[in-house]
């Protein structure tokens, strides 16, 4: 399975990284375990955590390839349940990814 390595950004600040894999090509959905960086703050960047579920106004996030190309997509969402699930409990979801086949074929 082909993976797409990306950085996750809040504005111009890198908050972490991930190796995306295809989840639903017809809907342009990809996901990965999120690896947080020093600037990551679950209260500001995650849509859901153990303490808050479905935050309607997390900091807007973007994804870019390691070559610096920003991914065109409908949204980038983080869920962080690492308090109970450990590092595997942090996931990033890319929804409505344009040019999906270019990235995952």
N, C-alpha and C positions, 0 to 999 in steps of 0.2 A: 504494500500500500504506500502510495506516495504521500510524503509529508511536506508541509509548507512552513518553514521557520519564519516567525514574525516577532516583532517587538510590539508591545501594547503601549499606547501613549495616551496621556491626559494632557491635551494641549500639545506643547512641544516637549513635555517631560516623559521619559520612558519609565513606566511603572512596573514593567515586567516583560516576560517573553513566553513563547509557546511554540509547539510544533503541531500545527493544525492538521487534521485529517478530515476527510469527507464524511459528512453525516447524512445529508439529504441533497443530492445534486439537483433534483428538480426544483427545490426551494432555495438553492444556493446557501445551504447551511454547512458550516464546518465547526469543529470543536477541538479542544485540547485541554490537557492539564496546564494550568497557569502557573508559571514560576515567577513569584513576586520579586521585584527589585527593591532597593533601599527607599525609593520614593513612594512605594505602594502603601495605601491606607485603606483598609477594607471599608471603613465607615464612609469614605468619600467615593471610592471607586467601584465597589461591588453593589449589584442590584439586590442581592440577597445574601444574608449571613445568618448565623445562629441568633443574633440579636435583632436583626431587622429582615423582614421578608418583603420582596418586591418594592424596594425603594423606587419611587416614581421619578426621582430627580438626582440620580448619581451623576458625578462629573462625566460629561460626554467623553467617550473613548474612541480611539482609532487604532487601526493596525497597519503596520508597514513591513514590507519584506526586509531582509537583512541588507539588500541592495539599496534600500531607501525608498522604494515605490510604495505609496499609500494604497491600501486596498479600497476599492470602491464597493461599498456595501450599505445596507439599510441601517445596521446597528452592530455594535460590539458590546457584549454584555458579559459581566463577571458574576459568578456565584462563589461565595467563599464559606464553606462549611468545614474548614480545616481544624477548627477547635475540637470538633468531635470526630472528624474523619482523617485528620492528618493532612499531609501535603497533597494527597490524591483528592482531597475535598475542595480544591480550588479549580474551577473550570472557567474557560473563556469560550464564548459562543459567538460566531460570526454569522449574521443573518442577512440573507439577500445579497450574497456576494456576486458581483458582476464578473463576467469572464471566468466563471467557475471552472469550466473545462480546461482553460489554459493553465490554471494552477494545479489541477489534480489529474490530468491525463498523462 
